[in-house]
Amino acid sequence: MKEIKKIYEEVLGEMLQKAEKRREAAYKEAVHDFIELINEKMTEHEKQASYDYQVAIEQFIADKRLAGCSTGTLKNYTLELQIFKKHINKPLQDITDADIKLYLGHFEHLKRATIATKTSILKSFFAYLMDEEIIQKNPMRKIKRVKEEKKQIRYLTMDEMLRIREAAGDNLRARCMLEFLFETGCRVSEMVQIRLDQIDWLNRSVIVRGKGAKERTVYFHVNAHYYLKKYLNTRLDNSPYLFAPRKGKARALSTRIVQSEIKKIGEKAGLNKRLHPHMLRHTLATHLLNKGMEISSVAEILGHEKLSTTQIYARITERRKKEEYIRYIA
């Protein structure tokens, strides 16, 4: 009887040990399955958040395109929002002002103008999301706009204009671009999109499409007229654009090519500043104000929506007048 009892206890002990091991294994398996399920659900959640974010970006860009934003502006918006998306991997609804501040803090080593641009784009994006009722709270509401440093407007003196004209030499297309940019005050992005059928040769005028797809009339004078005619007479392509690639492709000249050619001319002229297309626009504005043109007229020629933008040039001319006065009064 004692032997049977002993055997019984041994068997029972072994069974209990096996049962314990099975319970432990089952528990571990259950925990493993639970963790895998959480990870799977989290991945789906993140994918959904990423998808929702991408859809929101595309809708926002489409809205801006309808509003008349330029291709360059749309590219900047898309790039900045994609960078933001990679940094903040959470649903739009869950983004807080703390997330925004932390994100912008990553770029504190950059220029204030760059941070100001990022802030402006995010403000516009989240304002759109609020208007469309995609989010209920705007995380940008408490984020203050970054004050940009005052830009130093660089322009050319008439002596420097003569030097770059000489430096253009036999490069007829470059000389045309110089004269056209200076006499019209066009932005380079506006100039490269001008088609030949937009030009009124009799009145020396052309309708350009500026920021926000707004049209305005600009004028050119005898120098630009002369070199444009000369340049067009040498062209053998059938491009509809005023300025065409040298290989004769029927497409617009890229702004990068214009910038590169203008820069090279500035270097050849020995200027002590980097020449770029926008500097010719600055030069026209300063020149017209120095000659006594009304600031409102200059604003219309340049396509400025706000007169305060044009007043930057007015301050330059006033400063120059004071410098001239001090030099001659002494």
C-alpha positions in Angstrom: 0.0 0.0 0.0 2.9 2.3 0.9 4.5 1.5 -2.5 1.3 2.4 -4.4 1.0 5.7 -2.5 4.7 6.5 -3.3 4.2 5.7 -7.0 1.0 7.8 -6.9 2.8 10.8 -5.5 5.7 10.5 -8.0 3.3 10.3 -10.9 1.2 13.2 -9.6 4.4 15.3 -9.1 5.5 14.6 -12.7 2.1 15.5 -14.0 2.0 18.7 -12.1 5.5 19.6 -13.4 4.4 18.9 -17.0 1.2 20.9 -16.5 3.2 23.8 -15.1 5.6 23.7 -18.1 2.6 23.6 -20.5 1.0 26.5 -18.7 4.2 28.5 -18.9 4.7 27.7 -22.6 1.1 28.6 -23.3 1.5 31.8 -21.4 4.6 32.7 -23.3 2.9 31.9 -26.6 -0.1 34.0 -25.6 2.2 36.9 -24.7 4.1 36.6 -28.0 0.9 36.5 -30.0 -0.4 39.5 -28.1 2.8 41.5 -28.8 2.7 40.6 -32.4 -0.9 41.6 -32.7 -0.2 45.0 -31.0 2.8 45.5 -33.4 0.6 44.6 -36.4 -2.2 47.0 -35.3 0.4 49.7 -34.5 1.8 49.3 -38.0 -1.6 49.6 -39.6 -2.3 52.6 -37.4 0.9 54.3 -38.5 0.2 53.4 -42.2 -3.2 54.9 -41.9 -1.8 58.0 -40.3 0.8 58.3 -43.0 -1.8 57.8 -45.7 -4.2 60.4 -44.2 -1.3 62.8 -44.0 -0.3 62.2 -47.6 -3.9 62.7 -48.8 -4.1 65.9 -46.8 -0.9 67.2 -48.4 -2.2 66.4 -51.9 -5.5 68.1 -51.2 -3.7 71.2 -49.8 -1.4 71.4 -52.8 -4.4 71.1 -55.2 -6.1 73.9 -53.3 -3.0 76.1 -53.7 -2.8 75.2 -57.4 -6.4 76.4 -57.9 -5.5 79.6 -56.0 -2.9 80.3 -58.7 0.3 79.5 -56.9 3.4 79.1 -59.1 5.0 75.7 -59.8 8.0 76.8 -57.7 5.9 77.7 -54.8 4.0 74.4 -55.0 7.3 72.5 -55.1 8.5 74.3 -51.9 5.2 73.6 -50.1 5.3 69.9 -51.0 9.0 69.5 -50.0 8.6 71.3 -46.7 5.4 69.3 -45.8 7.1 66.0 -46.7 10.1 66.8 -44.4 7.6 67.7 -41.6 5.8 64.4 -42.2 9.0 62.4 -41.8 9.9 64.2 -38.6 6.5 63.8 -36.9 5.2 60.3 -37.4 1.7 60.7 -35.8 -1.8 61.4 -36.9 -2.7 65.0 -37.9 -5.3 65.1 -35.2 -2.7 64.3 -32.5 -0.1 66.9 -33.5 0.4 69.5 -30.8 2.1 72.9 -30.6 4.8 71.2 -28.6 5.5 68.9 -31.5 5.7 71.9 -33.8 8.1 73.7 -31.5 10.3 70.6 -31.2 10.3 70.2 -35.0 11.2 73.9 -35.7 13.9 73.7 -33.0 15.8 71.2 -35.2 16.4 74.0 -37.7 17.6 76.8 -35.3 21.0 76.7 -36.9 19.5 77.8 -40.2 18.8 81.3 -41.4 15.8 83.1 -39.8 14.4 83.5 -43.3 14.4 79.7 -43.8 12.7 79.1 -40.4 10.2 81.8 -41.3 9.3 80.0 -44.5 8.8 76.7 -42.8 6.6 78.3 -40.2 4.6 80.2 -42.8 4.0 77.0 -44.8 2.9 75.0 -41.7 0.5 77.9 -40.7 -1.0 77.8 -44.1 -1.3 74.0 -44.1 -3.0 73.7 -40.7 -5.3 76.7 -41.4 -6.4 74.7 -44.5 -7.0 71.6 -42.4 -9.1 73.6 -39.9 -11.2 75.2 -42.8 -11.8 71.7 -44.2 -12.6 70.3 -40.7 -9.9 67.7 -41.0 -8.7 68.7 -37.6 -10.5 70.2 -34.6 -7.5 72.1 -33.0 -4.9 74.1 -34.8 -1.4 73.4 -33.4 0.0 76.4 -35.2 -2.3 78.9 -33.4 0.2 79.6 -30.6 3.3 79.5 -32.8 4.5 83.0 -33.5 5.8 84.0 -36.9 9.6 84.4 -37.1 10.7 88.0 -37.7 13.0 88.0 -40.7 16.2 90.0 -40.8 15.9 93.0 -43.0 17.2 92.1 -46.5 19.9 94.2 -48.0 18.8 95.1 -51.4 21.7 95.0 -53.9 21.5 96.8 -57.2 23.8 97.9 -60.0 25.1 101.4 -60.7 24.8 102.6 -64.3 28.6 102.2 -64.5 28.3 98.5 -63.5 25.5 98.1 -66.0 27.9 99.2 -68.8 30.5 96.8 -67.5 28.1 93.8 -67.6 26.9 94.8 -71.1 30.5 94.7 -72.3 31.2 91.4 -70.5 28.3 89.8 -72.4 30.3 90.2 -75.5 29.1 88.1 -78.4 26.7 86.0 -76.3 23.6 87.5 -77.9 21.1 85.5 -75.9 22.7 86.5 -72.6 22.8 90.2 -73.7 19.1 90.0 -74.6 18.3 88.5 -71.2 20.3 91.3 -69.5 18.5 94.1 -71.3 15.1 92.5 -71.0 15.3 91.8 -67.3 16.6 95.3 -66.6 14.1 97.2 -68.8 11.0 95.2 -67.9 11.8 94.4 -64.2 10.5 90.9 -64.8 11.2 88.1 -62.4 13.2 85.4 -64.1 10.4 82.9 -63.6 8.1 85.3 -65.5 10.6 85.9 -68.3 11.2 82.3 -69.2 7.5 81.6 -69.7 6.9 84.5 -72.2 5.8 83.3 -75.6 6.4 85.2 -78.8 2.7 85.8 -79.4 2.5 87.7 -76.1 4.8 90.5 -77.3 3.4 93.7 -78.7 6.3 94.9 -80.7 4.7 98.2 -81.8 4.1 99.3 -78.2 7.1 97.5 -76.8 5.1 95.8 -74.2 4.3 92.3 -73.0 1.7 90.7 -70.7 3.4 88.5 -68.1 1.9 86.2 -65.5 3.3 86.9 -62.1 2.8 85.5 -58.6 -0.7 84.1 -57.9 -1.2 83.9 -61.7 -1.9 87.6 -61.8 -1.3 89.3 -65.2 0.3 92.7 -65.7 1.8 94.6 -68.6 5.5 95.4 -68.6 7.4 97.5 -71.0 10.8 97.4 -72.7 12.9 100.1 -74.3 15.1 100.5 -77.4 18.1 98.4 -76.1 16.0 95.4 -75.3 14.0 95.8 -78.6 17.2 96.0 -80.7 18.8 92.9 -79.1 15.7 90.9 -79.1 15.1 91.4 -82.8 18.8 90.6 -83.5 18.6 87.5 -81.3 15.4 86.2 -82.9 16.8 86.6 -86.4 19.6 84.2 -85.5 17.3 81.5 -84.2 16.5 78.5 -86.4 14.2 76.7 -84.0 10.4 76.7 -84.0 10.1 77.2 -80.2 7.1 79.4 -79.2 9.0 80.9 -76.3 10.9 84.2 -76.4 14.0 82.5 -75.0 14.8 79.0 -76.1 17.4 76.4 -75.3 20.3 76.3 -77.7 19.5 72.8 -78.8 16.3 74.1 -80.3 13.9 72.1 -78.2 10.4 73.6 -78.2 10.3 74.2 -74.5 10.9 77.1 -72.1 14.4 77.9 -71.0 15.0 76.9 -67.4 15.5 79.6 -64.8 18.7 77.7 -63.7 20.3 78.3 -67.1 19.4 82.0 -67.0 20.8 82.3 -63.5 24.0 80.5 -64.5 24.6 82.7 -67.6 23.9 86.0 -65.7 26.3 84.9 -62.9 29.1 84.2 -65.4 28.7 87.6 -66.9 29.0 89.2 -63.5 32.2 87.3 -62.8 33.6 88.3 -66.2 32.7 91.9 -65.5 34.7 91.8 -62.2 31.8 92.9 -60.0 32.4 92.8 -56.3 29.0 91.2 -55.8 27.4 88.1 -57.2 25.2 89.0 -60.2 21.8 87.3 -60.4 18.6 88.0 -62.4 16.7 89.6 -59.5 19.5 92.2 -59.1 18.5 93.6 -62.5 14.9 94.0 -61.2 16.3 95.7 -58.1 18.3 98.0 -60.4 15.3 99.0 -62.5 13.3 99.8 -59.4 16.0 101.9 -57.9 16.8 103.6 -61.2 13.1 104.6 -61.8 12.7 106.0 -58.3 15.9 108.0 -58.6 14.5 109.5 -61.8 11.4 110.6 -60.0 8.8 108.0 -60.9 5.9 107.7 -58.5 6.3 104.8 -56.2 2.8 103.5 -57.0 3.8 103.3 -60.7 7.0 101.4 -59.9 4.9 99.0 -57.7 2.6 98.3 -60.7 5.5 97.7 -63.0 7.1 95.2 -60.6 3.8 93.5 -59.8 4.0 94.3 -56.0 0.7 93.7 -54.3 1.8 95.8 -51.3 3.2 99.3 -51.6 5.4 98.5 -48.5 7.4 96.1 -50.7 8.3 98.8 -53.1 9.1 101.3 -50.3 12.2 99.2 -49.6 13.7 100.7 -52.8 12.5 104.1 -51.9 14.5 103.9 -48.6 17.5 103.0 -50.7 17.1 106.1 -52.9 16.6 108.3 -49.9 19.8 106.9 -48.3 21.7 107.5 -51.5 20.4 111.1 -51.7 21.7 111.7 -48.2 25.1 110.2 -49.0 25.3 112.4 -52.1 24.3 115.5 -50.1 26.9 114.9 -47.4 29.6 114.3 -50.1 28.8 117.5 -52.0 28.0 119.8 -49.0 31.3 119.1 -47.3 
